[in-house]
Amino acid sequence: MTIRFDPSHPGAQALLDALGTVFPDPRAVVTHEAAPKVLEAVARVLPEEVQKSVFGDVLDVAGEAIGADPLPEDRYQADEPGLGGVVDYWIAKARHTRFGVHTFVGRVPMVRVRLAEDHGRDLRTKIGVVYAGDHKLWTQEMVERKYADVLEGEVSRVELLTPARWLGARFGAVSIYRLFSAEHGFPHGYAFEAGMATGEAMTLYFSPGEKPIQDRRSWYEPTPFSSNTDRYSGSVDWDITGPRGATVKVSPRGGREDHQTVIDFELVENPAPEFPAMLTAEAAARVVWIADKMGGEKKARVQAQVGILWEPLLAWAKTMEWE
């Protein structure tokens, strides 16, 4: 089914506001372009009568299934000198554990690109578009300037492993930059770019010499259970082909470790389609399920904020795989 979203409808903004409260950071936005696909992901799992009661006539349900739009093809290859381009494709299998509450595994397709030297551009890939504006740093020159005080020597190239944006949506929980030395070709270090399920890049955590990242402030709020004072730690394991695994751990300031994500990376030639809007919608449903399981004040607060979307998101989340 395809859902035509009418942003001028009186009930449209209420739905967008309800969806937005699931990802509380004020910089997070579900765009009007992405909203139909995100809301469709919720609507399509509901009985028809529930669709109508929740969404009314804000959404016009008809036509083909989500993802009917064709995937783009590579337009730029990484062998264009100085211009950046696509290197290869990966699947990130992320095991997310919130201790004492839940564990689940998610899959996110990613593309590794080489950044242009000094003039950023958008790169069309098999999984969507890597937009320069979706990242904190989008040229090699910007990376060199950002980390000039901690780099030893010049940088020969910068690679970025990232989810892409497609049909207005991007699931941008994490991207990884890797810097290579101009002198001997070895890695200088890497940086996590932490972000939102709605696609925004939020915070950079740099590791010179590819050492583990220790106890950094988060500076953003990806879910209603997080704080911008949370502490982040993380590491990436590499081999000759690229990243093999990564771990990110989060703890409240001065508290015990609260949750962690362990990621396995698999190099693939043709990544299976995973629609970013669906991943964003699934993340919203999981947030509601976690709030329901936590109970108490946290549940009451999230339920009040999410409003009309609480019941459909919770019903959907209960059908998902949890460990």
Secondary structure, 3 states (H helix, E strand, C coil): CEEEECCCCCCHHHHHHHHHCCCCCCCCCCCCCCHHHHHHHHHCCCCHHHHHHHHCCCEEEECCCCCCCCCCCCCCECCCCCCCEEEEEEEEEEEEEECCCEEEEEEEEEEEEECCCCCCCCEEECCEEECHHHCCCCCHHHHHHHCCCCCCCCEEEEEEEECCEECCECCCCEEEEEEEECCCCCEEEEEEEEECCCCCEEEEEEEECCCCEEEEECCCCCCCCCCCCCEEEEEEEEECCEEEEEEEEEECCCCCCCEEEEEEEEEECCCCCCCHHHHHHHHHHHHHHHHHHHCHHHHHHHHHHHHHHHHHHHHHHCCCCCC
